[in-house]
Amino acid sequence: MAKQVKLNAKVRTVAGKGKVKQLRDQGITPGIVYGAHTKPFSITVNARELGEVLHHATGENVLVDLAVDENGKTSNRLALIQEVQHHPFADTILHVDLHEVLATEKLRTKVPVRPLGEPAGVKTGGGVLEFILRELHVECLPKDLPDVVEVNVEKLEIGQSIHVGEIVPPTGVTFLDDKGQPVFLVVAPITEEEATPAAGAPGEPEVIGAKKEEGEAAAEGEAKPAAGKTEAGKAEAKPAAGAKAESKPAAGKAEAKPAAKK
């Protein structure tokens, strides 16, 4: 079950990028508490204390007994750490989101799933264990929330799988994923023949050369008709030159001279 730890917090009234940065410089982490039965409100927590809580958590779900100090009055709230924003370069926490829950009301969340043991198909057959799902959606009371769901996979042979419906949920927990959804699967190892590209695969020099020769032949075939057109054009141009020769009869003016003598 998820370990419940205590975390002290104070209601935060300051806002703004500059003021929040000043809080971080003082070792204080800003955060927000959400909830179905309460309005969201801003808080601050000690950065070192929050880091210790997260460091000792055995799973992703951390259930905290949040002691909220508001103007000197402390109220306890049960909350689930929902999201933690880390600095991209420094080892510091920039912001934390918590979701308030009721001890008597079921919650829905995701829980990591982890295999136990080595599958027979991996141990003796050289197979590979594949993770189809790494998290399971669950519904339960806060006190029954598991840190992780462990599944024994030792009997799995190559080609066999474990589905959601075959996993026995922890006491008080209901799985919400489809029962036919596989979680773990053992597949056959990849052989050298499968890993080596088959002969005749695209990209062989012979195939490329053939395509190139065909392309060149087609290009030459298209070029020849073009040359033929040029020669034909020349042949057609000759009569045009002869047209000038036909205009020579105009020199027949010499034949008209006898008429001038009359």
C-alpha positions as CSV (number, residue, x, y, z in Angstrom):
1,M,0.0,0.0,0.0
2,A,1.1,3.6,-0.6
3,K,3.0,4.9,2.4
4,Q,1.3,7.8,4.1
5,V,3.8,10.4,5.3
6,K,3.4,13.8,7.0
7,L,4.2,17.0,5.2
8,N,3.9,20.5,6.6
9,A,2.6,23.4,4.5
10,K,1.6,27.0,4.8
11,V,-1.1,28.9,2.9
12,R,0.7,31.1,0.4
13,T,-0.6,34.7,-0.1
14,V,2.3,36.1,-2.2
15,A,2.2,35.8,-6.0
16,G,4.2,37.0,-8.9
17,K,7.3,35.6,-10.6
18,G,9.7,37.7,-8.7
19,K,8.3,37.0,-5.3
20,V,8.0,33.3,-6.0
21,K,11.7,33.3,-7.0
22,Q,12.6,34.8,-3.7
23,L,10.8,32.0,-1.9
24,R,12.8,29.4,-3.9
25,D,16.0,31.2,-3.0
26,Q,15.0,30.8,0.6
27,G,14.6,27.0,0.3
28,I,10.8,27.2,0.0
29,T,8.8,25.4,-2.8
30,P,5.5,26.8,-4.0
31,G,2.6,24.5,-4.7
32,I,-1.2,24.3,-5.2
33,V,-3.7,22.0,-3.6
34,Y,-6.6,20.8,-5.8
35,G,-9.7,18.8,-4.8
36,A,-13.2,17.8,-5.8
37,H,-14.6,19.1,-2.6
38,T,-12.5,22.2,-2.1
39,K,-11.4,25.2,-4.0
40,P,-7.7,25.2,-5.2
41,F,-5.4,27.2,-2.8
42,S,-1.7,28.0,-2.9
43,I,0.7,26.7,-0.4
44,T,4.4,26.7,0.4
45,V,6.4,23.7,1.7
46,N,10.0,23.3,2.9
47,A,12.0,22.3,-0.2
48,R,14.3,20.0,1.9
49,E,11.3,18.3,3.6
50,L,9.6,17.7,0.3
51,G,12.7,16.3,-1.2
52,E,13.0,13.8,1.7
53,V,9.4,12.7,1.2
54,L,9.9,12.1,-2.5
55,H,13.3,10.4,-2.0
56,H,11.9,7.7,0.3
57,A,8.8,7.1,-1.8
58,T,8.7,3.5,-3.0
59,G,6.3,4.3,-5.9
60,E,4.9,7.2,-8.0
61,N,1.9,7.6,-5.7
62,V,2.8,9.4,-2.6
63,L,0.0,9.9,-0.1
64,V,0.7,12.6,2.5
65,D,-1.0,13.8,5.6
66,L,-0.8,17.5,4.8
67,A,-0.7,19.8,7.8
68,V,-1.7,23.2,6.5
69,D,-1.0,26.3,8.6
70,E,-3.3,29.2,7.9
71,N,-2.8,32.3,10.1
72,G,-1.5,30.1,13.0
73,K,-4.3,27.6,12.7
74,T,-3.5,24.1,11.5
75,S,-5.8,21.7,9.6
76,N,-4.9,18.3,8.4
77,R,-5.8,17.2,4.9
78,L,-5.2,13.9,3.1
79,A,-3.6,14.5,-0.3
80,L,-1.9,12.7,-3.1
81,I,1.2,14.3,-4.7
82,Q,0.1,14.6,-8.3
83,E,2.8,16.4,-10.2
84,V,6.3,17.6,-9.3
85,Q,8.1,20.1,-11.6
86,H,11.9,19.9,-11.5
87,H,14.4,22.4,-12.6
88,P,15.8,21.3,-16.1
89,F,19.4,21.8,-15.0
90,A,19.7,22.1,-11.2
91,D,18.6,19.4,-8.7
92,T,15.8,21.5,-7.3
93,I,12.0,21.3,-7.2
94,L,10.3,24.3,-8.8
95,H,6.6,23.5,-8.0
96,V,4.4,20.8,-6.6
97,D,0.7,20.0,-7.2
98,L,-1.3,18.0,-4.7
99,H,-4.8,16.5,-5.0
100,E,-6.9,16.4,-1.8
101,V,-8.8,13.2,-1.3
102,L,-11.2,11.9,1.3
103,A,-10.4,8.8,3.3
104,T,-13.9,7.5,2.8
105,E,-14.1,8.2,-1.0
106,K,-12.5,6.0,-3.7
107,L,-10.0,7.6,-6.0
108,R,-8.8,6.8,-9.5
109,T,-5.2,7.0,-10.5
110,K,-2.4,5.0,-12.3
111,V,-0.1,2.6,-10.6
112,P,3.2,1.2,-12.2
113,V,3.2,-2.5,-13.0
114,R,6.4,-4.6,-12.4
115,P,7.3,-8.2,-13.5
116,L,8.6,-10.7,-10.9
117,G,11.0,-13.4,-11.9
118,E,12.5,-14.4,-15.3
119,P,10.2,-15.9,-17.9
120,A,10.9,-19.5,-19.0
121,G,10.8,-18.4,-22.6
122,V,13.6,-15.9,-21.9
123,K,15.6,-18.2,-19.6
124,T,15.7,-21.3,-21.8
125,G,14.5,-20.1,-25.2
126,G,16.4,-16.8,-25.6
127,G,13.1,-14.9,-25.9
128,V,12.5,-11.2,-25.0
129,L,10.0,-9.9,-22.4
130,E,8.1,-7.0,-23.8
131,F,6.2,-4.5,-21.7
132,I,2.9,-3.8,-23.4
133,L,1.6,-1.7,-20.4
134,R,3.8,0.0,-17.8
135,E,0.9,1.3,-15.7
136,L,-2.5,0.1,-14.7
137,H,-5.5,2.3,-14.0
138,V,-7.0,1.6,-10.6
139,E,-9.8,2.6,-8.4
140,C,-9.6,2.2,-4.6
141,L,-9.8,4.0,-1.2
142,P,-6.7,6.0,-0.3
143,K,-5.7,3.5,2.3
144,D,-5.7,0.7,-0.2
145,L,-3.7,2.5,-2.9
146,P,-0.7,0.3,-3.9
147,D,2.8,1.6,-4.6
148,V,3.2,-0.8,-7.5
149,V,1.4,-3.9,-8.9
150,E,3.8,-6.9,-9.1
151,V,3.1,-9.7,-11.5
152,N,4.9,-13.1,-11.6
153,V,6.0,-13.9,-15.2
154,E,8.2,-16.9,-14.6
155,K,5.8,-19.4,-16.4
156,L,5.6,-17.4,-19.6
157,E,6.9,-19.3,-22.7
158,I,7.7,-17.7,-26.1
159,G,4.5,-16.4,-27.6
160,Q,2.6,-16.3,-24.3
161,S,1.3,-13.2,-22.6
162,I,-0.4,-12.1,-19.4
163,H,-3.5,-10.0,-19.7
164,V,-5.1,-7.6,-17.2
165,G,-7.9,-10.1,-16.5
166,E,-5.3,-12.7,-15.4
167,I,-3.8,-10.4,-12.7
168,V,-5.2,-10.7,-9.2
169,P,-5.6,-7.1,-7.9
170,P,-4.5,-6.2,-4.4
171,T,-7.2,-6.2,-1.7
172,G,-9.6,-3.3,-2.2
173,V,-8.3,-2.4,-5.6
174,T,-10.2,-2.6,-8.9
175,F,-8.5,-2.5,-12.3
176,L,-10.1,-0.2,-14.8
177,D,-8.2,-1.3,-17.9
178,D,-9.8,-3.8,-20.4
179,K,-9.4,-7.3,-19.2
180,G,-8.3,-8.5,-22.6
181,Q,-5.5,-6.0,-22.7
182,P,-2.0,-7.7,-22.6
183,V,0.5,-6.4,-20.1
184,F,3.5,-8.6,-20.6
185,L,4.5,-10.7,-23.7
186,V,7.4,-13.0,-24.4
187,V,8.5,-12.8,-28.1
188,A,10.9,-15.0,-30.0
189,P,14.5,-13.8,-30.4
190,I,15.5,-12.1,-33.6
191,T,17.6,-14.5,-35.7
192,E,20.6,-13.5,-37.9
193,E,18.6,-14.2,-41.0
194,E,15.9,-11.8,-40.0
195,A,18.4,-9.2,-39.0
196,T,20.3,-9.4,-42.4
197,P,18.7,-7.7,-45.4
198,A,17.5,-10.2,-47.9
199,A,19.3,-10.5,-51.3
200,G,17.6,-8.7,-54.1
201,A,16.5,-5.9,-51.8
202,P,15.9,-2.5,-53.4
203,G,19.1,-0.7,-54.1
204,E,21.0,-3.5,-56.0
205,P,23.5,-2.1,-58.6
206,E,22.1,-4.4,-61.3
207,V,18.6,-3.0,-60.9
208,I,19.8,0.6,-60.8
209,G,22.0,0.1,-63.8
210,A,19.1,-1.5,-65.8
211,K,16.9,1.5,-65.0
212,K,19.7,3.9,-66.0
213,E,20.3,2.1,-69.4
214,E,16.6,2.1,-70.1
215,G,16.4,5.8,-69.3
216,E,19.4,6.7,-71.5
217,A,18.0,4.6,-74.4
218,A,14.6,6.4,-74.1
219,A,16.4,9.8,-74.0
220,E,18.4,8.9,-77.2
221,G,15.2,7.7,-78.9
222,E,13.5,11.0,-78.1
223,A,16.5,12.9,-79.4
224,K,16.6,11.3,-82.8
225,P,13.1,12.3,-83.9
226,A,14.0,15.9,-82.9
227,A,17.0,15.6,-85.3
228,G,14.7,14.3,-88.0
229,K,12.5,17.3,-87.6
230,T,15.5,19.5,-88.2
231,E,16.4,17.8,-91.5
232,A,12.9,17.9,-92.6
233,G,12.8,21.5,-91.8
234,K,15.9,22.1,-94.0
235,A,14.2,20.1,-96.9
236,E,11.2,22.3,-96.6
237,A,13.3,25.4,-96.7
238,K,14.8,24.7,-100.1
239,P,11.6,25.3,-102.0
240,A,11.5,28.6,-100.3
241,A,14.8,29.4,-101.9
242,G,13.4,28.3,-105.3
243,A,10.6,30.8,-104.9
244,K,13.1,33.5,-105.7
245,A,14.1,31.6,-108.9
246,E,10.4,31.6,-110.0
247,S,10.4,35.4,-109.9
248,K,13.0,35.5,-112.7
249,P,10.3,35.6,-115.4
250,A,10.0,39.3,-114.4
251,A,13.2,39.6,-116.5
252,G,10.8,38.9,-119.5
253,K,10.7,42.7,-119.9
254,A,13.1,42.1,-122.8
255,E,10.3,40.3,-124.6
256,A,8.1,43.3,-124.3
257,K,10.6,45.5,-126.2
258,P,9.3,44.5,-129.7
259,A,5.9,45.9,-128.7
260,A,7.6,49.2,-127.8
261,K,9.1,49.4,-131.4
262,K,5.6,49.3,-132.9
